[in-house]
């Protein structure tokens, strides 16, 4: 599979910076984030935290899920704005001990990884920050359910952060500002913001990702002096996953011509398929849709929220079609008529599969919509759903 680096120009369309014959470590799973141990001191546990603490005392440890910590000001109120929110994901309770000075509270040892995304920031500190004369912390679960309070959060043990896996693009034909940088003779340089992604056999982009590229090293390729091998440091690399390979291979011959080619993919692979469908949606739009039409939704493979969005996309826009991947983007497609013009009727075949499968995934930060929530959404947006 070939790959392309492209970038925007100040006064013209996007330019190709490199066409690359092969990539190493493009489809690689990111190493899991480091997990650290913290102590919630003088903790008055409530709700799920109290339940997990009791289970840990009995079993040695207990799964907790997402833990959110809010600093309290001098009046005992959560600090606003929410820049003092601090989050752990995939947390576990490891130990519970009586409080040192107060037998009514406990010291709880938890292990987890910092969750900057849930906190809405680029990076979280090792321990939560506190305002002057603070009164401790309020503890919450994933959905802001109260889990009690504690006086202090202390870092007890730290794991080293995993080393990133370098991305290599091989046998690249450089041009534009990449060629100019190579000709300058520097071994390392910043390429700046660019788009990076795989190509199908016809040269069409399967999907692209904006990122900042730093060339860590380069050398002339064995294919000849006109080609180079690049080792890159990529600032945003969420797209690099083994699951994406399976999705991209299904697109490698070009956009799909048969429905449900995505059915055997797992949730991560379906997310990669959705990105490819969205990236190619503009080139695949059909004629202007008419109102009061009837569409048939194939529900045989709607076993998760990704399956719902992919099946809906193909219902509205044919194989490989896109019609949003969440309520917000589906609403946008409905408003803009990208495949369907309201009012229309949606016949949902084999709906019992989605009814049984869709909904909340335990102990995760994001909850997928339930079957009932999807029906309510369509009713609010003048889409008549018939269950078959």
C-alpha positions as CSV (number, residue, x, y, z in Angstrom):
1,X,0.0,0.0,0.0
2,X,1.4,3.4,-1.0
3,X,1.3,6.5,1.2
4,X,1.2,10.2,0.5
5,X,2.4,13.3,2.4
6,X,0.7,16.5,1.3
7,X,0.6,20.1,2.5
8,X,-1.2,23.3,1.9
9,X,0.4,26.1,0.0
10,X,-0.1,29.8,0.8
11,X,-1.6,30.8,-2.6
12,X,-2.9,27.5,-4.1
13,X,-4.3,24.0,-3.7
14,X,-2.7,21.3,-1.7
15,X,0.6,20.0,-3.0
16,X,2.1,16.6,-2.8
17,X,5.3,16.5,-0.7
18,X,6.1,12.8,-1.1
19,X,4.7,9.6,-2.6
20,X,6.0,6.6,-0.7
21,X,5.9,3.0,-1.8
22,X,5.7,1.5,1.7
23,X,5.5,2.3,5.4
24,X,6.9,0.6,8.5
25,X,5.0,1.0,11.8
26,X,2.1,2.9,10.2
27,X,-0.4,0.2,11.4
28,X,0.9,-0.3,14.9
29,X,-1.0,-0.1,18.1
30,X,0.2,2.6,20.5
31,X,1.7,1.3,23.7
32,X,-0.7,1.6,26.6
33,X,-0.2,4.7,28.7
34,X,1.8,4.5,31.9
35,X,-0.1,3.6,35.0
36,X,0.6,5.3,38.3
37,X,-0.4,4.7,41.9
38,X,-2.1,7.4,43.9
39,X,-3.4,7.6,47.5
40,X,-6.7,9.3,48.2
41,X,-6.0,10.4,51.8
42,X,-8.7,10.9,54.4
43,X,-11.3,9.6,51.9
44,X,-15.0,9.5,52.7
45,X,-16.0,7.1,49.9
46,X,-19.5,7.0,48.5
47,X,-21.3,5.1,45.7
48,X,-19.2,3.0,43.4
49,X,-15.9,4.0,45.1
50,X,-17.2,2.7,48.4
51,X,-18.3,-0.5,46.7
52,X,-14.9,-1.0,45.0
53,X,-13.1,-0.2,48.3
54,X,-15.1,-2.9,50.1
55,X,-14.5,-5.4,47.3
56,X,-10.8,-4.6,47.3
57,X,-10.6,-5.3,51.0
58,X,-12.2,-8.7,50.3
59,X,-10.5,-9.7,47.0
60,X,-7.2,-7.7,47.0
61,X,-8.2,-5.2,44.2
62,X,-11.3,-4.0,42.4
63,X,-12.1,-2.4,39.1
64,X,-13.3,1.3,39.4
65,X,-13.3,2.8,35.9
66,X,-13.0,6.5,35.3
67,X,-12.3,8.7,38.4
68,X,-12.7,12.5,38.2
69,X,-11.3,14.8,40.9
70,X,-12.4,18.4,41.5
71,X,-10.5,20.7,43.7
72,X,-12.5,22.5,46.4
73,X,-11.9,26.1,47.2
74,X,-11.7,27.6,50.7
75,X,-15.5,27.4,51.0
76,X,-15.7,23.8,50.1
77,X,-17.1,24.5,46.6
78,X,-15.7,22.9,43.4
79,X,-13.3,25.4,41.7
80,X,-14.6,27.0,38.6
81,X,-13.8,27.0,35.7
82,X,-13.2,23.4,35.3
83,X,-9.4,23.7,34.7
84,X,-9.0,22.1,38.1
85,X,-10.6,18.9,36.9
86,X,-8.2,15.9,37.1
87,X,-9.0,12.5,35.7
88,X,-7.8,8.9,35.9
89,X,-9.0,6.2,33.4
90,X,-9.2,2.5,33.8
91,X,-8.6,2.9,37.5
92,X,-8.5,0.1,40.1
93,X,-8.6,0.1,43.8
94,X,-5.5,-1.7,45.2
95,X,-5.6,-1.1,48.9
96,X,-7.8,0.5,51.7
97,X,-6.5,1.4,55.2
98,X,-8.0,3.2,58.1
99,X,-7.3,6.9,58.3
100,X,-4.2,7.9,60.3
101,X,-6.0,10.4,62.5
102,X,-9.7,9.9,61.9
103,X,-11.2,6.4,62.0
104,X,-14.3,7.6,60.1
105,X,-12.3,8.0,56.9
106,X,-9.9,5.7,54.9
107,X,-6.8,6.0,52.8
108,X,-7.5,4.4,49.4
109,X,-4.7,3.4,47.0
110,X,-5.8,3.5,43.3
111,X,-3.9,2.8,40.1
112,X,-4.7,4.3,36.7
113,X,-3.5,6.3,33.8
114,X,-3.9,10.1,33.4
115,X,-6.8,11.0,31.1
116,X,-6.1,14.5,29.7
117,X,-8.8,14.0,27.0
118,X,-11.6,13.6,29.5
119,X,-10.3,16.7,31.4
120,X,-10.3,18.7,28.2
121,X,-6.6,19.7,28.2
122,X,-3.5,18.6,26.4
123,X,-1.6,17.4,29.4
124,X,-2.4,16.7,33.1
125,X,-0.1,17.2,36.0
126,X,1.1,14.2,38.0
127,X,-1.2,15.2,40.9
128,X,-4.2,17.6,40.8
129,X,-3.6,21.3,41.4
130,X,-5.1,23.1,44.3
131,X,-6.2,26.7,44.9
132,X,-5.0,28.6,48.0
133,X,-6.6,27.5,51.3
134,X,-8.2,24.6,49.5
135,X,-10.6,22.3,51.3
136,X,-9.6,19.0,49.6
137,X,-11.3,17.3,46.6
138,X,-14.6,16.1,45.5
139,X,-14.6,12.7,43.8
140,X,-16.9,11.8,40.9
141,X,-17.5,8.9,38.5
142,X,-17.7,8.9,34.7
143,X,-21.2,10.5,34.6
144,X,-20.5,13.0,37.5
145,X,-22.1,10.7,40.0
146,X,-20.7,11.6,43.5
147,X,-18.1,9.2,44.9
148,X,-17.3,11.1,48.1
149,X,-14.4,13.3,49.0
150,X,-10.7,13.2,50.1
151,X,-8.3,15.6,51.7
152,X,-5.3,14.9,49.5
153,X,-4.2,13.1,46.3
154,X,-0.6,11.9,46.6
155,X,1.5,10.2,43.9
156,X,2.8,6.9,45.4
157,X,4.4,5.1,42.4
158,X,5.2,6.0,38.8
159,X,5.7,3.9,35.7
160,X,7.9,5.3,32.9
161,X,6.0,6.6,29.9
162,X,6.2,4.2,26.9
163,X,8.6,5.1,24.1
164,X,6.8,6.0,20.9
165,X,7.2,3.7,17.9
166,X,8.9,5.6,15.0
167,X,7.1,5.7,11.7
168,X,9.2,5.0,8.6
169,X,8.1,5.8,5.1
170,X,10.2,4.0,2.5
171,X,11.1,4.7,-1.2
172,X,9.6,8.2,-1.1
173,X,9.7,10.5,-4.1
174,X,10.1,13.9,-2.5
175,X,8.9,17.2,-3.9
176,X,8.0,20.8,-2.7
177,X,9.2,21.9,0.6
178,X,10.3,18.4,1.6
179,X,12.7,18.2,-1.4
180,X,14.0,21.7,-0.5
181,X,14.6,20.6,3.1
182,X,16.5,17.4,2.0
183,X,18.6,19.4,-0.4
184,X,19.7,21.7,2.4
185,X,21.6,18.8,3.9
186,X,20.1,18.8,7.4
187,X,19.8,15.4,9.0
188,X,16.8,16.4,11.1
189,X,14.2,19.1,10.4
190,X,10.6,20.0,10.9
191,X,8.3,19.5,8.0
192,X,5.5,21.4,9.8
193,X,1.8,20.7,9.4
194,X,0.9,18.2,6.7
195,X,-1.6,15.5,5.8
196,X,-0.6,11.9,5.8
197,X,-2.5,8.8,4.7
198,X,-2.6,5.7,2.5
199,X,-3.7,5.5,-1.1
200,X,-5.7,2.8,-2.9
201,X,-4.5,1.1,-6.1
202,X,-5.9,3.9,-8.2
203,X,-4.0,6.6,-6.3
204,X,-7.1,7.9,-4.5
205,X,-6.7,8.8,-0.8
206,X,-8.3,6.3,1.5
207,X,-8.1,8.7,4.4
208,X,-5.9,11.5,5.5
209,X,-4.8,12.8,8.9
210,X,-3.5,16.3,9.7
211,X,-0.4,16.2,11.9
212,X,2.9,17.9,12.5
213,X,5.8,16.0,11.0
214,X,9.4,16.0,12.3
215,X,12.0,14.2,10.2
216,X,14.2,12.4,12.7
217,X,16.5,11.0,10.1
218,X,16.6,10.2,6.4
219,X,18.7,8.3,3.9
220,X,18.8,7.6,0.2
221,X,16.8,4.5,-0.6
222,X,18.2,1.4,-2.1
223,X,15.8,2.0,-5.0
224,X,18.0,4.9,-6.2
225,X,19.3,8.3,-5.3
226,X,16.0,10.0,-6.4
227,X,14.2,8.3,-3.5
228,X,14.6,8.5,0.2
229,X,13.6,6.6,3.4
230,X,12.2,8.9,6.1
231,X,12.0,8.3,9.9
232,X,9.3,10.5,11.3
233,X,8.1,11.8,14.7
234,X,4.4,12.3,14.3
235,X,2.7,14.7,16.7
236,X,-0.9,13.3,16.3
237,X,-0.9,9.6,15.7
238,X,-4.2,8.3,16.9
239,X,-4.8,6.9,13.4
240,X,-1.9,4.4,13.8
241,X,-3.6,1.1,14.8
242,X,-3.5,-2.5,13.6
243,X,-7.3,-2.3,13.3
244,X,-7.0,0.4,10.7
245,X,-5.0,-1.9,8.5
246,X,-7.9,-4.3,8.1
247,X,-10.3,-1.5,7.2
248,X,-7.9,0.1,4.7
249,X,-7.2,-3.3,3.0
250,X,-10.9,-3.5,2.2
251,X,-10.6,-0.1,0.6
252,X,-7.3,-0.8,-1.2
253,X,-9.0,-1.7,-4.5
254,X,-11.1,1.5,-4.4
255,X,-14.3,2.5,-2.7
256,X,-16.4,-0.6,-2.0
257,X,-19.1,-1.7,-4.4
258,X,-20.9,-4.2,-2.1
259,X,-22.6,-3.4,1.3
260,X,-21.5,-4.8,4.6
261,X,-17.8,-5.3,3.7
262,X,-17.1,-3.8,7.2
263,X,-19.2,-6.4,9.1
264,X,-16.4,-8.6,10.3
265,X,-14.3,-5.6,11.6
266,X,-14.1,-5.0,15.4
267,X,-15.1,-1.6,16.9
268,X,-11.7,0.0,16.1
269,X,-11.7,-1.3,12.6
270,X,-15.3,0.1,12.1
271,X,-14.1,3.5,13.3
272,X,-11.3,3.4,10.7
273,X,-13.9,2.4,8.0
274,X,-16.1,5.4,9.1
275,X,-13.1,7.8,8.7
276,X,-12.5,6.4,5.2
277,X,-16.2,6.7,4.3
278,X,-16.3,10.3,5.5
279,X,-13.1,11.2,3.7
280,X,-14.5,9.9,0.4
281,X,-18.1,11.1,1.0
282,X,-17.9,14.2,-1.2
283,X,-16.9,12.2,-4.3
284,X,-19.6,9.6,-3.8
285,X,-22.7,11.8,-3.5
286,X,-25.5,10.7,-5.7
287,X,-28.4,12.7,-7.2
288,X,-30.4,15.2,-5.0
289,X,-32.6,13.1,-2.6
290,X,-36.4,13.5,-2.7
291,X,-38.6,13.9,0.3
292,X,-41.0,11.2,1.5
293,X,-38.7,8.4,0.3
294,X,-38.4,5.0,2.0
295,X,-35.0,3.6,3.0
296,X,-34.2,0.1,4.3
297,X,-31.7,-0.2,7.1
298,X,-29.9,-3.6,7.2
299,X,-29.7,-4.3,10.9
300,X,-27.9,-7.7,10.8
301,X,-24.5,-6.3,11.8
302,X,-25.5,-3.4,14.1
303,X,-23.8,-4.8,17.2
304,X,-22.2,-1.5,18.3
305,X,-22.6,2.2,17.7
306,X,-20.0,2.0,14.9
307,X,-22.0,-0.7,13.2
308,X,-25.1,1.5,13.4
309,X,-23.5,4.5,11.7
310,X,-21.9,2.4,9.0
311,X,-25.2,0.6,8.2
312,X,-27.0,3.9,8.2
313,X,-24.4,5.4,5.9
314,X,-24.8,2.6,3.4
315,X,-28.6,2.8,3.6
316,X,-28.5,6.5,2.7
317,X,-25.6,6.7,0.3
318,X,-24.8,3.2,-0.9
319,X,-21.8,0.9,-0.2
320,X,-19.0,2.7,1.6
321,X,-21.4,5.6,2.2
322,X,-21.3,8.1,5.1
323,X,-24.2,9.6,7.0
324,X,-22.5,10.7,10.2
325,X,-21.0,8.8,13.1
326,X,-22.8,10.4,16.1
327,X,-26.0,12.3,16.7
328,X,-24.3,15.6,15.9
329,X,-22.9,14.6,12.5
330,X,-26.1,12.6,11.6
331,X,-28.1,15.7,12.4
332,X,-25.8,17.7,10.1
333,X,-26.3,15.2,7.3
334,X,-30.1,15.4,7.8
335,X,-30.0,19.2,7.8
336,X,-27.9,19.4,4.7
337,X,-29.7,16.6,2.8
338,X,-26.5,14.5,2.3
339,X,-28.3,11.4,1.3
340,X,-31.8,11.9,2.6
341,X,-34.3,14.7,2.6
342,X,-36.8,14.9,5.4
343,X,-39.4,13.7,6.0
344,X,-38.6,10.2,5.1
345,X,-39.3,6.6,6.3
346,X,-36.6,4.3,7.6
347,X,-37.5,0.6,7.7
348,X,-35.2,-1.0,10.3
349,X,-34.8,-4.7,9.5
350,X,-33.6,-7.2,12.2
351,X,-33.9,-4.4,14.7
352,X,-33.8,-6.9,17.6
353,X,-30.0,-7.2,17.2
354,X,-29.4,-3.5,17.9
355,X,-32.0,-3.5,20.7
356,X,-30.0,-6.1,22.5
357,X,-26.5,-4.8,21.7
358,X,-26.5,-1.0,21.8
359,X,-26.1,1.1,24.9
360,X,-23.6,1.7,27.6
361,X,-20.3,-0.1,27.8
362,X,-19.4,-0.6,31.5
363,X,-16.5,1.3,33.0
364,X,-15.7,3.4,29.9
365,X,-15.8,7.2,29.7
366,X,-17.9,7.4,26.6
367,X,-21.4,5.8,26.4
368,X,-22.8,4.8,23.0
369,X,-26.5,5.6,22.4
370,X,-29.1,3.0,23.3
371,X,-31.6,1.7,20.8
372,X,-34.3,3.7,22.5
373,X,-32.2,6.9,22.3
374,X,-31.7,6.4,18.5
375,X,-35.5,6.0,18.0
376,X,-36.1,9.2,20.0
377,X,-33.5,11.0,18.0
378,X,-35.1,10.1,14.7
379,X,-38.6,11.0,16.0
380,X,-37.3,14.5,16.9
381,X,-35.9,14.9,13.4
382,X,-38.9,13.9,11.4
383,X,-37.7,10.5,10.4
384,X,-40.4,7.8,10.7
385,X,-38.9,4.5,11.8
386,X,-40.7,1.2,11.1
387,X,-39.3,-1.8,13.0
388,X,-39.1,-5.0,11.1
